[in-house]
């Protein structure tokens, strides 16, 4: 059964397709979510049921020339806060310990790392300074649930096992709006909503 955050989705980055320019309205929403101007955004990689960006795909090199390994960046304040709470619970150490003893999990996590690098390669020229570097501690460590959850949201279930676990633990974080919206007083997604979140490549 598909997870609630994945209903109706297709895969993330199609390496044969050019990356479309992000809409100004999405850039404005991300700036409000982050509390600052965004940098290097190429695409909305996962969109909340309310229509706002939740994860963005960023260029391997920022406009000022800085190498940027975090291809998938979590922007939804509800999700980032929930990830921080989950990290504080000690779950990352538990995940790290399991990687040392669970070979199938470690192999799946390695594949997630490889997938992340392949997605980045489809977004722009290779950047030697971050060659082989993905995000979140992959492929052998667990350092940032925000990065792993962003990857799972962008790529869909079954790609990043620990990102999927963390995302499941967060629950329906989109049930409350992340930004004030004068046009809408309802949550990002009500229990009866039929609008599915959309992913990069959808």
C-alpha positions, 0 to 999 in steps of 0.5 A: 500500500502506498504511503499517504504522502506518495499517493498518485506519484511517479518517480523523481528526477528523469535524467533525460529531461531538462529542469524547468525554471521554478515559478516566482510564486514558488520562490516567494513561498520558499522565501517565506518558509525559510525566512530568507531568500532561497538560493540555487533552486531549480525545481519543486521536488515535492509539493504539499497537498495545499500546493506550496513547495515542501522540498526543492531541488537545488543546483550542485553549485549555488549562484555565488559558486559555492558547491552545494551537496544537498540536492533535496532541501526540506523547506516546509517549517512543519516538516523541519520542526518535526524532524528536529523533534525526532532527532532529539529523541535519539532515533538517529543513533538507533538507525546508525547502530542498525546499519552496523548489524543489518546488512540488507538495510546497509545495502539499501542505504548505499543504493539510496546514496547512489540514487541521490548522486544520480539525481544530482548528476541530472541537474547540472555539471559535475562538481569535483568538490562534492563528488561522491558526497550525498546528504544526511550521512549516506551511505554509512552514517545517519547525520541529518533526518531533514535531508533523509526525509527530503530525499524520501519525499522527492524520490518516493517510498522504497528509495531511502529506507531510513528516510522512509522510516523517519517520514512515517514517524512524522505522521501527517505533518501537513495537516496544519498550514505552514504559512499564513494564507488569507485565501484559505483557512483550512489545513494544508490537507484535511482528512477527507482531502483528495488532492495528492502531494506532487513530486518532481517529475510528476 
